[in-house]
Amino acid sequence: MIRIVLLVIVLVMAPTAAFFLWAWAVKIKEERKLAGTLPEWQDLPLTWLAIAGLVCLIMGVLVMFFTQSQGYGGLFAP
């Protein structure tokens, strides 16, 4: 039961944490862009999209690995 509650809390808090990390990264990026020290590859939005997609893929695989049981169903199975 506690595992389910913790998983739900993590899944609810993850978008909030992701937003604050994104806002922090944008601030750093703007500071570097103004200073002229931003590498060219970081200026491309598709690079960040690919990195975000890879991170989401890895997190999804890890969640599935740790929440699936060997038998029928997974964490929320009866």
N, CA, C and O atoms as a Maestro MAE file, in Angstrom:
{
 s_m_m2io_version
 :::
 2.0.0
}

f_m_ct {
 s_m_title
 :::
 protein
 m_atom[312] {
  # First column is atom index #
  i_m_mmod_type
  r_m_x_coord
  r_m_y_coord
  r_m_z_coord
  i_m_residue_number
  s_m_chain_name
  s_m_pdb_residue_name
  s_m_pdb_atom_name
  i_m_atomic_number
  :::
  1 25 0.819 -1.198 0.000 1 A "MET " " N  " 7
  2 3 0.000 0.000 0.000 1 A "MET " " CA " 6
  3 2 0.863 1.263 0.000 1 A "MET " " C  " 6
  4 15 0.598 2.213 -0.737 1 A "MET " " O  " 8
  5 25 1.902 1.256 0.841 2 A "ILE " " N  " 7
  6 3 2.758 2.438 0.904 2 A "ILE " " CA " 6
  7 2 3.511 2.634 -0.409 2 A "ILE " " C  " 6
  8 15 3.798 3.762 -0.810 2 A "ILE " " O  " 8
  9 25 3.830 1.516 -1.076 3 A "ARG " " N  " 7
  10 3 4.525 1.606 -2.363 3 A "ARG " " CA " 6
  11 2 3.637 2.279 -3.398 3 A "ARG " " C  " 6
  12 15 4.122 3.082 -4.196 3 A "ARG " " O  " 8
  13 25 2.365 1.970 -3.399 4 A "ILE " " N  " 7
  14 3 1.432 2.586 -4.344 4 A "ILE " " CA " 6
  15 2 1.306 4.079 -4.069 4 A "ILE " " C  " 6
  16 15 1.318 4.888 -4.996 4 A "ILE " " O  " 8
  17 25 1.183 4.447 -2.784 5 A "VAL " " N  " 7
  18 3 1.069 5.860 -2.412 5 A "VAL " " CA " 6
  19 2 2.327 6.621 -2.830 5 A "VAL " " C  " 6
  20 15 2.236 7.712 -3.393 5 A "VAL " " O  " 8
  21 25 3.490 6.051 -2.556 6 A "LEU " " N  " 7
  22 3 4.735 6.714 -2.950 6 A "LEU " " CA " 6
  23 2 4.851 6.859 -4.461 6 A "LEU " " C  " 6
  24 15 5.306 7.893 -4.949 6 A "LEU " " O  " 8
  25 25 4.448 5.841 -5.201 7 A "LEU " " N  " 7
  26 3 4.499 5.917 -6.655 7 A "LEU " " CA " 6
  27 2 3.575 7.009 -7.184 7 A "LEU " " C  " 6
  28 15 3.943 7.757 -8.090 7 A "LEU " " O  " 8
  29 25 2.380 7.097 -6.617 8 A "VAL " " N  " 7
  30 3 1.437 8.126 -7.051 8 A "VAL " " CA " 6
  31 2 1.982 9.514 -6.715 8 A "VAL " " C  " 6
  32 15 1.888 10.427 -7.535 8 A "VAL " " O  " 8
  33 25 2.547 9.683 -5.523 9 A "ILE " " N  " 7
  34 3 3.119 10.985 -5.146 9 A "ILE " " CA " 6
  35 2 4.253 11.362 -6.082 9 A "ILE " " C  " 6
  36 15 4.344 12.510 -6.518 9 A "ILE " " O  " 8
  37 25 5.113 10.409 -6.393 10 A "VAL " " N  " 7
  38 3 6.224 10.688 -7.316 10 A "VAL " " CA " 6
  39 2 5.695 11.080 -8.688 10 A "VAL " " C  " 6
  40 15 6.201 12.015 -9.308 10 A "VAL " " O  " 8
  41 25 4.683 10.369 -9.162 11 A "LEU " " N  " 7
  42 3 4.140 10.678 -10.484 11 A "LEU " " CA " 6
  43 2 3.438 12.035 -10.513 11 A "LEU " " C  " 6
  44 15 3.398 12.685 -11.558 11 A "LEU " " O  " 8
  45 25 2.890 12.466 -9.391 12 A "VAL " " N  " 7
  46 3 2.255 13.780 -9.331 12 A "VAL " " CA " 6
  47 2 3.303 14.882 -9.209 12 A "VAL " " C  " 6
  48 15 3.157 15.949 -9.805 12 A "VAL " " O  " 8
  49 25 4.346 14.628 -8.446 13 A "MET " " N  " 7
  50 3 5.370 15.642 -8.216 13 A "MET " " CA " 6
  51 2 6.380 15.745 -9.360 13 A "MET " " C  " 6
  52 15 7.046 16.772 -9.490 13 A "MET " " O  " 8
  53 25 6.509 14.723 -10.179 14 A "ALA " " N  " 7
  54 3 7.500 14.713 -11.254 14 A "ALA " " CA " 6
  55 2 7.315 15.861 -12.246 14 A "ALA " " C  " 6
  56 15 8.308 16.493 -12.609 14 A "ALA " " O  " 8
  57 25 6.091 16.165 -12.707 15 A "PRO " " N  " 7
  58 3 5.955 17.291 -13.633 15 A "PRO " " CA " 6
  59 2 6.327 18.632 -13.003 15 A "PRO " " C  " 6
  60 15 6.880 19.501 -13.677 15 A "PRO " " O  " 8
  61 25 6.029 18.802 -11.723 16 A "THR " " N  " 7
  62 3 6.396 20.042 -11.041 16 A "THR " " CA " 6
  63 2 7.911 20.170 -10.958 16 A "THR " " C  " 6
  64 15 8.461 21.235 -11.239 16 A "THR " " O  " 8
  65 25 8.576 19.107 -10.578 17 A "ALA " " N  " 7
  66 3 10.036 19.123 -10.505 17 A "ALA " " CA " 6
  67 2 10.639 19.347 -11.892 17 A "ALA " " C  " 6
  68 15 11.612 20.088 -12.036 17 A "ALA " " O  " 8
  69 25 10.064 18.712 -12.907 18 A "ALA " " N  " 7
  70 3 10.561 18.898 -14.274 18 A "ALA " " CA " 6
  71 2 10.409 20.349 -14.720 18 A "ALA " " C  " 6
  72 15 11.289 20.882 -15.397 18 A "ALA " " O  " 8
  73 25 9.310 20.989 -14.351 19 A "PHE " " N  " 7
  74 3 9.114 22.389 -14.726 19 A "PHE " " CA " 6
  75 2 10.173 23.275 -14.090 19 A "PHE " " C  " 6
  76 15 10.753 24.128 -14.762 19 A "PHE " " O  " 8
  77 25 10.432 23.082 -12.795 20 A "PHE " " N  " 7
  78 3 11.427 23.918 -12.130 20 A "PHE " " CA " 6
  79 2 12.830 23.667 -12.677 20 A "PHE " " C  " 6
  80 15 13.619 24.604 -12.796 20 A "PHE " " O  " 8
  81 25 13.149 22.422 -13.009 21 A "LEU " " N  " 7
  82 3 14.439 22.137 -13.644 21 A "LEU " " CA " 6
  83 2 14.534 22.801 -15.013 21 A "LEU " " C  " 6
  84 15 15.585 23.328 -15.378 21 A "LEU " " O  " 8
  85 25 13.440 22.778 -15.770 22 A "TRP " " N  " 7
  86 3 13.423 23.416 -17.080 22 A "TRP " " CA " 6
  87 2 13.596 24.930 -16.949 22 A "TRP " " C  " 6
  88 15 14.361 25.532 -17.702 22 A "TRP " " O  " 8
  89 25 12.897 25.542 -16.007 23 A "ALA " " N  " 7
  90 3 13.011 26.993 -15.808 23 A "ALA " " CA " 6
  91 2 14.436 27.372 -15.402 23 A "ALA " " C  " 6
  92 15 14.961 28.393 -15.846 23 A "ALA " " O  " 8
  93 25 15.050 26.557 -14.566 24 A "TRP " " N  " 7
  94 3 16.426 26.804 -14.148 24 A "TRP " " CA " 6
  95 2 17.383 26.680 -15.332 24 A "TRP " " C  " 6
  96 15 18.301 27.486 -15.480 24 A "TRP " " O  " 8
  97 25 17.165 25.667 -16.174 25 A "ALA " " N  " 7
  98 3 18.017 25.469 -17.350 25 A "ALA " " CA " 6
  99 2 17.859 26.610 -18.348 25 A "ALA " " C  " 6
  100 15 18.838 27.026 -18.969 25 A "ALA " " O  " 8
  101 25 16.640 27.122 -18.511 26 A "VAL " " N  " 7
  102 3 16.415 28.244 -19.429 26 A "VAL " " CA " 6
  103 2 17.137 29.490 -18.930 26 A "VAL " " C  " 6
  104 15 17.711 30.240 -19.720 26 A "VAL " " O  " 8
  105 25 17.107 29.706 -17.623 27 A "LYS " " N  " 7
  106 3 17.797 30.868 -17.050 27 A "LYS " " CA " 6
  107 2 19.299 30.789 -17.306 27 A "LYS " " C  " 6
  108 15 19.922 31.773 -17.705 27 A "LYS " " O  " 8
  109 25 19.874 29.608 -17.074 28 A "ILE " " N  " 7
  110 3 21.310 29.417 -17.316 28 A "ILE " " CA " 6
  111 2 21.624 29.588 -18.803 28 A "ILE " " C  " 6
  112 15 22.632 30.196 -19.162 28 A "ILE " " O  " 8
  113 25 20.760 29.051 -19.664 29 A "LYS " " N  " 7
  114 3 20.976 29.159 -21.104 29 A "LYS " " CA " 6
  115 2 20.952 30.611 -21.556 29 A "LYS " " C  " 6
  116 15 21.788 31.024 -22.359 29 A "LYS " " O  " 8
  117 25 20.004 31.386 -21.049 30 A "GLU " " N  " 7
  118 3 19.931 32.801 -21.429 30 A "GLU " " CA " 6
  119 2 21.155 33.563 -20.943 30 A "GLU " " C  " 6
  120 15 21.672 34.422 -21.657 30 A "GLU " " O  " 8
  121 25 21.628 33.257 -19.724 31 A "GLU " " N  " 7
  122 3 22.830 33.912 -19.218 31 A "GLU " " CA " 6
  123 2 24.041 33.596 -20.088 31 A "GLU " " C  " 6
  124 15 24.838 34.482 -20.397 31 A "GLU " " O  " 8
  125 25 24.175 32.339 -20.482 32 A "ARG " " N  " 7
  126 3 25.304 31.948 -21.336 32 A "ARG " " CA " 6
  127 2 25.177 32.546 -22.735 32 A "ARG " " C  " 6
  128 15 26.177 32.905 -23.356 32 A "ARG " " O  " 8
  129 25 23.939 32.650 -23.227 33 A "LYS " " N  " 7
  130 3 23.734 33.217 -24.560 33 A "LYS " " CA " 6
  131 2 24.125 34.692 -24.567 33 A "LYS " " C  " 6
  132 15 24.763 35.165 -25.507 33 A "LYS " " O  " 8
  133 25 23.741 35.414 -23.520 34 A "LEU " " N  " 7
  134 3 24.102 36.825 -23.424 34 A "LEU " " CA " 6
  135 2 25.604 37.016 -23.258 34 A "LEU " " C  " 6
  136 15 26.167 37.984 -23.768 34 A "LEU " " O  " 8
  137 25 26.258 36.093 -22.543 35 A "ALA " " N  " 7
  138 3 27.696 36.182 -22.332 35 A "ALA " " CA " 6
  139 2 28.486 35.686 -23.540 35 A "ALA " " C  " 6
  140 15 29.690 35.925 -23.633 35 A "ALA " " O  " 8
  141 25 27.817 34.995 -24.467 36 A "GLY " " N  " 7
  142 3 28.499 34.483 -25.657 36 A "GLY " " CA " 6
  143 2 29.247 33.189 -25.414 36 A "GLY " " C  " 6
  144 15 30.108 32.825 -26.215 36 A "GLY " " O  " 8
  145 25 28.947 32.482 -24.336 37 A "THR " " N  " 7
  146 3 29.647 31.237 -24.032 37 A "THR " " CA " 6
  147 2 28.775 30.002 -24.262 37 A "THR " " C  " 6
  148 15 29.146 28.903 -23.850 37 A "THR " " O  " 8
  149 25 27.632 30.166 -24.910 38 A "LEU " " N  " 7
  150 3 26.731 29.042 -25.166 38 A "LEU " " CA " 6
  151 2 27.240 28.238 -26.359 38 A "LEU " " C  " 6
  152 15 27.394 28.789 -27.449 38 A "LEU " " O  " 8
  153 25 27.506 26.926 -26.169 39 A "PRO " " N  " 7
  154 3 27.929 26.106 -27.307 39 A "PRO " " CA " 6
  155 2 26.827 26.064 -28.379 39 A "PRO " " C  " 6
  156 15 25.639 26.163 -28.070 39 A "PRO " " O  " 8
  157 25 27.238 25.918 -29.616 40 A "GLU " " N  " 7
  158 3 26.287 25.980 -30.731 40 A "GLU " " CA " 6
  159 2 25.247 24.859 -30.667 40 A "GLU " " C  " 6
  160 15 24.090 25.069 -31.030 40 A "GLU " " O  " 8
  161 25 25.655 23.661 -30.204 41 A "TRP " " N  " 7
  162 3 24.706 22.544 -30.179 41 A "TRP " " CA " 6
  163 2 23.597 22.766 -29.160 41 A "TRP " " C  " 6
  164 15 22.518 22.192 -29.304 41 A "TRP " " O  " 8
  165 25 23.831 23.583 -28.134 42 A "GLN " " N  " 7
  166 3 22.800 23.831 -27.135 42 A "GLN " " CA " 6
  167 2 21.761 24.833 -27.610 42 A "GLN " " C  " 6
  168 15 20.702 24.964 -26.996 42 A "GLN " " O  " 8
  169 25 22.045 25.529 -28.675 43 A "ASP " " N  " 7
  170 3 21.094 26.500 -29.201 43 A "ASP " " CA " 6
  171 2 20.007 25.825 -30.041 43 A "ASP " " C  " 6
  172 15 19.008 26.459 -30.382 43 A "ASP " " O  " 8
  173 25 20.192 24.559 -30.372 44 A "LEU " " N  " 7
  174 3 19.235 23.856 -31.209 44 A "LEU " " CA " 6
  175 2 18.127 23.224 -30.375 44 A "LEU " " C  " 6
  176 15 18.423 22.452 -29.462 44 A "LEU " " O  " 8
  177 25 16.865 23.525 -30.656 45 A "PRO " " N  " 7
  178 3 15.780 22.953 -29.841 45 A "PRO " " CA " 6
  179 2 15.597 21.450 -30.051 45 A "PRO " " C  " 6
  180 15 15.155 20.759 -29.133 45 A "PRO " " O  " 8
  181 25 15.924 20.931 -31.226 46 A "LEU " " N  " 7
  182 3 15.760 19.495 -31.458 46 A "LEU " " CA " 6
  183 2 16.729 18.667 -30.631 46 A "LEU " " C  " 6
  184 15 16.430 17.525 -30.279 46 A "LEU " " O  " 8
  185 25 17.878 19.229 -30.322 47 A "THR " " N  " 7
  186 3 18.824 18.523 -29.465 47 A "THR " " CA " 6
  187 2 18.214 18.309 -28.093 47 A "THR " " C  " 6
  188 15 18.279 17.210 -27.541 47 A "THR " " O  " 8
  189 25 17.618 19.364 -27.539 48 A "TRP " " N  " 7
  190 3 16.993 19.248 -26.220 48 A "TRP " " CA " 6
  191 2 15.772 18.333 -26.275 48 A "TRP " " C  " 6
  192 15 15.496 17.614 -25.314 48 A "TRP " " O  " 8
  193 25 15.053 18.352 -27.366 49 A "LEU " " N  " 7
  194 3 13.904 17.463 -27.514 49 A "LEU " " CA " 6
  195 2 14.353 16.001 -27.525 49 A "LEU " " C  " 6
  196 15 13.715 15.150 -26.906 49 A "LEU " " O  " 8
  197 25 15.434 15.716 -28.217 50 A "ALA " " N  " 7
  198 3 15.959 14.353 -28.265 50 A "ALA " " CA " 6
  199 2 16.459 13.916 -26.889 50 A "ALA " " C  " 6
  200 15 16.230 12.778 -26.480 50 A "ALA " " O  " 8
  201 25 17.133 14.805 -26.179 51 A "ILE " " N  " 7
  202 3 17.616 14.476 -24.836 51 A "ILE " " CA " 6
  203 2 16.442 14.213 -23.901 51 A "ILE " " C  " 6
  204 15 16.472 13.253 -23.131 51 A "ILE " " O  " 8
  205 25 15.409 15.049 -23.957 52 A "ALA " " N  " 7
  206 3 14.228 14.860 -23.108 52 A "ALA " " CA " 6
  207 2 13.524 13.549 -23.444 52 A "ALA " " C  " 6
  208 15 13.075 12.845 -22.541 52 A "ALA " " O  " 8
  209 25 13.422 13.214 -24.720 53 A "GLY " " N  " 7
  210 3 12.799 11.958 -25.121 53 A "GLY " " CA " 6
  211 2 13.575 10.752 -24.627 53 A "GLY " " C  " 6
  212 15 12.981 9.763 -24.197 53 A "GLY " " O  " 8
  213 25 14.889 10.825 -24.685 54 A "LEU " " N  " 7
  214 3 15.722 9.728 -24.204 54 A "LEU " " CA " 6
  215 2 15.579 9.554 -22.691 54 A "LEU " " C  " 6
  216 15 15.493 8.429 -22.199 54 A "LEU " " O  " 8
  217 25 15.555 10.657 -21.963 55 A "VAL " " N  " 7
  218 3 15.381 10.590 -20.510 55 A "VAL " " CA " 6
  219 2 14.022 9.994 -20.170 55 A "VAL " " C  " 6
  220 15 13.927 9.155 -19.274 55 A "VAL " " O  " 8
  221 25 12.965 10.415 -20.872 56 A "CYS " " N  " 7
  222 3 11.625 9.856 -20.626 56 A "CYS " " CA " 6
  223 2 11.585 8.366 -20.945 56 A "CYS " " C  " 6
  224 15 10.945 7.598 -20.227 56 A "CYS " " O  " 8
  225 25 12.255 7.956 -22.003 57 A "LEU " " N  " 7
  226 3 12.316 6.535 -22.354 57 A "LEU " " CA " 6
  227 2 12.987 5.727 -21.259 57 A "LEU " " C  " 6
  228 15 12.479 4.682 -20.853 57 A "LEU " " O  " 8
  229 25 14.118 6.201 -20.783 58 A "ILE " " N  " 7
  230 3 14.845 5.493 -19.733 58 A "ILE " " CA " 6
  231 2 14.014 5.420 -18.451 58 A "ILE " " C  " 6
  232 15 13.949 4.371 -17.811 58 A "ILE " " O  " 8
  233 25 13.381 6.530 -18.077 59 A "MET " " N  " 7
  234 3 12.552 6.536 -16.869 59 A "MET " " CA " 6
  235 2 11.369 5.590 -17.017 59 A "MET " " C  " 6
  236 15 11.023 4.888 -16.066 59 A "MET " " O  " 8
  237 25 10.744 5.556 -18.185 60 A "GLY " " N  " 7
  238 3 9.619 4.657 -18.413 60 A "GLY " " CA " 6
  239 2 10.014 3.199 -18.319 60 A "GLY " " C  " 6
  240 15 9.293 2.391 -17.734 60 A "GLY " " O  " 8
  241 25 11.149 2.862 -18.888 61 A "VAL " " N  " 7
  242 3 11.621 1.474 -18.820 61 A "VAL " " CA " 6
  243 2 11.937 1.097 -17.375 61 A "VAL " " C  " 6
  244 15 11.618 -0.011 -16.942 61 A "VAL " " O  " 8
  245 25 12.562 2.010 -16.624 62 A "LEU " " N  " 7
  246 3 12.868 1.721 -15.225 62 A "LEU " " CA " 6
  247 2 11.603 1.548 -14.399 62 A "LEU " " C  " 6
  248 15 11.527 0.640 -13.570 62 A "LEU " " O  " 8
  249 25 10.608 2.404 -14.610 63 A "VAL " " N  " 7
  250 3 9.351 2.279 -13.869 63 A "VAL " " CA " 6
  251 2 8.679 0.956 -14.199 63 A "VAL " " C  " 6
  252 15 8.191 0.267 -13.303 63 A "VAL " " O  " 8
  253 25 8.648 0.597 -15.472 64 A "MET " " N  " 7
  254 3 8.039 -0.675 -15.855 64 A "MET " " CA " 6
  255 2 8.806 -1.855 -15.252 64 A "MET " " C  " 6
  256 15 8.196 -2.833 -14.820 64 A "MET " " O  " 8
  257 25 10.124 -1.767 -15.220 65 A "PHE " " N  " 7
  258 3 10.937 -2.856 -14.678 65 A "PHE " " CA " 6
  259 2 10.664 -3.059 -13.191 65 A "PHE " " C  " 6
  260 15 10.538 -4.195 -12.733 65 A "PHE " " O  " 8
  261 25 10.570 -1.961 -12.433 66 A "PHE " " N  " 7
  262 3 10.422 -2.082 -10.992 66 A "PHE " " CA " 6
  263 2 8.972 -2.259 -10.537 66 A "PHE " " C  " 6
  264 15 8.742 -2.637 -9.388 66 A "PHE " " O  " 8
  265 25 7.990 -1.999 -11.401 67 A "THR " " N  " 7
  266 3 6.605 -2.127 -10.975 67 A "THR " " CA " 6
  267 2 5.911 -3.362 -11.537 67 A "THR " " C  " 6
  268 15 4.802 -3.682 -11.107 67 A "THR " " O  " 8
  269 25 6.514 -4.049 -12.462 68 A "GLN " " N  " 7
  270 3 5.903 -5.250 -13.034 68 A "GLN " " CA " 6
  271 2 6.332 -6.459 -12.216 68 A "GLN " " C  " 6
  272 15 7.500 -6.601 -11.855 68 A "GLN " " O  " 8
  273 25 5.377 -7.320 -11.935 69 A "SER " " N  " 7
  274 3 5.709 -8.558 -11.228 69 A "SER " " CA " 6
  275 2 5.973 -9.655 -12.266 69 A "SER " " C  " 6
  276 15 5.770 -9.452 -13.463 69 A "SER " " O  " 8
  277 25 6.417 -10.792 -11.801 70 A "GLN " " N  " 7
  278 3 6.706 -11.900 -12.702 70 A "GLN " " CA " 6
  279 2 5.431 -12.581 -13.203 70 A "GLN " " C  " 6
  280 15 5.423 -13.195 -14.270 70 A "GLN " " O  " 8
  281 25 4.364 -12.465 -12.427 71 A "GLY " " N  " 7
  282 3 3.113 -13.106 -12.805 71 A "GLY " " CA " 6
  283 2 2.214 -12.138 -13.562 71 A "GLY " " C  " 6
  284 15 2.687 -11.260 -14.285 71 A "GLY " " O  " 8
  285 25 0.912 -12.316 -13.381 72 A "TYR " " N  " 7
  286 3 -0.074 -11.485 -14.059 72 A "TYR " " CA " 6
  287 2 -0.093 -10.081 -13.467 72 A "TYR " " C  " 6
  288 15 -0.096 -9.923 -12.246 72 A "TYR " " O  " 8
  289 25 -0.107 -9.064 -14.322 73 A "GLY " " N  " 7
  290 3 -0.264 -7.679 -13.879 73 A "GLY " " CA " 6
  291 2 1.005 -7.100 -13.271 73 A "GLY " " C  " 6
  292 15 2.080 -7.696 -13.330 73 A "GLY " " O  " 8
  293 25 0.847 -5.944 -12.697 74 A "GLY " " N  " 7
  294 3 1.980 -5.261 -12.111 74 A "GLY " " CA " 6
  295 2 1.635 -4.707 -10.744 74 A "GLY " " C  " 6
  296 15 1.020 -5.392 -9.927 74 A "GLY " " O  " 8
  297 25 2.022 -3.496 -10.499 75 A "LEU " " N  " 7
  298 3 1.847 -2.875 -9.202 75 A "LEU " " CA " 6
  299 2 0.385 -2.728 -8.830 75 A "LEU " " C  " 6
  300 15 0.027 -2.963 -7.676 75 A "LEU " " O  " 8
  301 25 -0.470 -2.347 -9.766 76 A "PHE " " N  " 7
  302 3 -1.868 -2.081 -9.480 76 A "PHE " " CA " 6
  303 2 -2.769 -3.288 -9.785 76 A "PHE " " C  " 6
  304 15 -3.993 -3.155 -9.787 76 A "PHE " " O  " 8
  305 25 -2.182 -4.450 -10.041 77 A "ALA " " N  " 7
  306 3 -2.982 -5.646 -10.323 77 A "ALA " " CA " 6
  307 2 -3.631 -6.162 -9.044 77 A "ALA " " C  " 6
  308 15 -3.042 -6.069 -7.967 77 A "ALA " " O  " 8
  309 25 -4.835 -6.703 -9.159 78 A "PRO " " N  " 7
  310 3 -5.527 -7.215 -7.952 78 A "PRO " " CA " 6
  311 2 -4.853 -8.459 -7.399 78 A "PRO " " C  " 6
  312 15 -5.304 -9.011 -6.395 78 A "PRO " " O  " 8
  :::
 }
 m_bond[311] {
  # First column is bond index #
  i_m_from
  i_m_to
  i_m_order
  :::
  1 1 2 1
  2 2 3 1
  3 3 4 2
  4 3 5 1
  5 5 6 1
  6 6 7 1
  7 7 8 2
  8 7 9 1
  9 9 10 1
  10 10 11 1
  11 11 12 2
  12 11 13 1
  13 13 14 1
  14 14 15 1
  15 15 16 2
  16 15 17 1
  17 17 18 1
  18 18 19 1
  19 19 20 2
  20 19 21 1
  21 21 22 1
  22 22 23 1
  23 23 24 2
  24 23 25 1
  25 25 26 1
  26 26 27 1
  27 27 28 2
  28 27 29 1
  29 29 30 1
  30 30 31 1
  31 31 32 2
  32 31 33 1
  33 33 34 1
  34 34 35 1
  35 35 36 2
  36 35 37 1
  37 37 38 1
  38 38 39 1
  39 39 40 2
  40 39 41 1
  41 41 42 1
  42 42 43 1
  43 43 44 2
  44 43 45 1
  45 45 46 1
  46 46 47 1
  47 47 48 2
  48 47 49 1
  49 49 50 1
  50 50 51 1
  51 51 52 2
  52 51 53 1
  53 53 54 1
  54 54 55 1
  55 55 56 2
  56 55 57 1
  57 57 58 1
  58 58 59 1
  59 59 60 2
  60 59 61 1
  61 61 62 1
  62 62 63 1
  63 63 64 2
  64 63 65 1
  65 65 66 1
  66 66 67 1
  67 67 68 2
  68 67 69 1
  69 69 70 1
  70 70 71 1
  71 71 72 2
  72 71 73 1
  73 73 74 1
  74 74 75 1
  75 75 76 2
  76 75 77 1
  77 77 78 1
  78 78 79 1
  79 79 80 2
  80 79 81 1
  81 81 82 1
  82 82 83 1
  83 83 84 2
  84 83 85 1
  85 85 86 1
  86 86 87 1
  87 87 88 2
  88 87 89 1
  89 89 90 1
  90 90 91 1
  91 91 92 2
  92 91 93 1
  93 93 94 1
  94 94 95 1
  95 95 96 2
  96 95 97 1
  97 97 98 1
  98 98 99 1
  99 99 100 2
  100 99 101 1
  101 101 102 1
  102 102 103 1
  103 103 104 2
  104 103 105 1
  105 105 106 1
  106 106 107 1
  107 107 108 2
  108 107 109 1
  109 109 110 1
  110 110 111 1
  111 111 112 2
  112 111 113 1
  113 113 114 1
  114 114 115 1
  115 115 116 2
  116 115 117 1
  117 117 118 1
  118 118 119 1
  119 119 120 2
  120 119 121 1
  121 121 122 1
  122 122 123 1
  123 123 124 2
  124 123 125 1
  125 125 126 1
  126 126 127 1
  127 127 128 2
  128 127 129 1
  129 129 130 1
  130 130 131 1
  131 131 132 2
  132 131 133 1
  133 133 134 1
  134 134 135 1
  135 135 136 2
  136 135 137 1
  137 137 138 1
  138 138 139 1
  139 139 140 2
  140 139 141 1
  141 141 142 1
  142 142 143 1
  143 143 144 2
  144 143 145 1
  145 145 146 1
  146 146 147 1
  147 147 148 2
  148 147 149 1
  149 149 150 1
  150 150 151 1
  151 151 152 2
  152 151 153 1
  153 153 154 1
  154 154 155 1
  155 155 156 2
  156 155 157 1
  157 157 158 1
  158 158 159 1
  159 159 160 2
  160 159 161 1
  161 161 162 1
  162 162 163 1
  163 163 164 2
  164 163 165 1
  165 165 166 1
  166 166 167 1
  167 167 168 2
  168 167 169 1
  169 169 170 1
  170 170 171 1
  171 171 172 2
  172 171 173 1
  173 173 174 1
  174 174 175 1
  175 175 176 2
  176 175 177 1
  177 177 178 1
  178 178 179 1
  179 179 180 2
  180 179 181 1
  181 181 182 1
  182 182 183 1
  183 183 184 2
  184 183 185 1
  185 185 186 1
  186 186 187 1
  187 187 188 2
  188 187 189 1
  189 189 190 1
  190 190 191 1
  191 191 192 2
  192 191 193 1
  193 193 194 1
  194 194 195 1
  195 195 196 2
  196 195 197 1
  197 197 198 1
  198 198 199 1
  199 199 200 2
  200 199 201 1
  201 201 202 1
  202 202 203 1
  203 203 204 2
  204 203 205 1
  205 205 206 1
  206 206 207 1
  207 207 208 2
  208 207 209 1
  209 209 210 1
  210 210 211 1
  211 211 212 2
  212 211 213 1
  213 213 214 1
  214 214 215 1
  215 215 216 2
  216 215 217 1
  217 217 218 1
  218 218 219 1
  219 219 220 2
  220 219 221 1
  221 221 222 1
  222 222 223 1
  223 223 224 2
  224 223 225 1
  225 225 226 1
  226 226 227 1
  227 227 228 2
  228 227 229 1
  229 229 230 1
  230 230 231 1
  231 231 232 2
  232 231 233 1
  233 233 234 1
  234 234 235 1
  235 235 236 2
  236 235 237 1
  237 237 238 1
  238 238 239 1
  239 239 240 2
  240 239 241 1
  241 241 242 1
  242 242 243 1
  243 243 244 2
  244 243 245 1
  245 245 246 1
  246 246 247 1
  247 247 248 2
  248 247 249 1
  249 249 250 1
  250 250 251 1
  251 251 252 2
  252 251 253 1
  253 253 254 1
  254 254 255 1
  255 255 256 2
  256 255 257 1
  257 257 258 1
  258 258 259 1
  259 259 260 2
  260 259 261 1
  261 261 262 1
  262 262 263 1
  263 263 264 2
  264 263 265 1
  265 265 266 1
  266 266 267 1
  267 267 268 2
  268 267 269 1
  269 269 270 1
  270 270 271 1
  271 271 272 2
  272 271 273 1
  273 273 274 1
  274 274 275 1
  275 275 276 2
  276 275 277 1
  277 277 278 1
  278 278 279 1
  279 279 280 2
  280 279 281 1
  281 281 282 1
  282 282 283 1
  283 283 284 2
  284 283 285 1
  285 285 286 1
  286 286 287 1
  287 287 288 2
  288 287 289 1
  289 289 290 1
  290 290 291 1
  291 291 292 2
  292 291 293 1
  293 293 294 1
  294 294 295 1
  295 295 296 2
  296 295 297 1
  297 297 298 1
  298 298 299 1
  299 299 300 2
  300 299 301 1
  301 301 302 1
  302 302 303 1
  303 303 304 2
  304 303 305 1
  305 305 306 1
  306 306 307 1
  307 307 308 2
  308 307 309 1
  309 309 310 1
  310 310 311 1
  311 311 312 2
  :::
 }
}
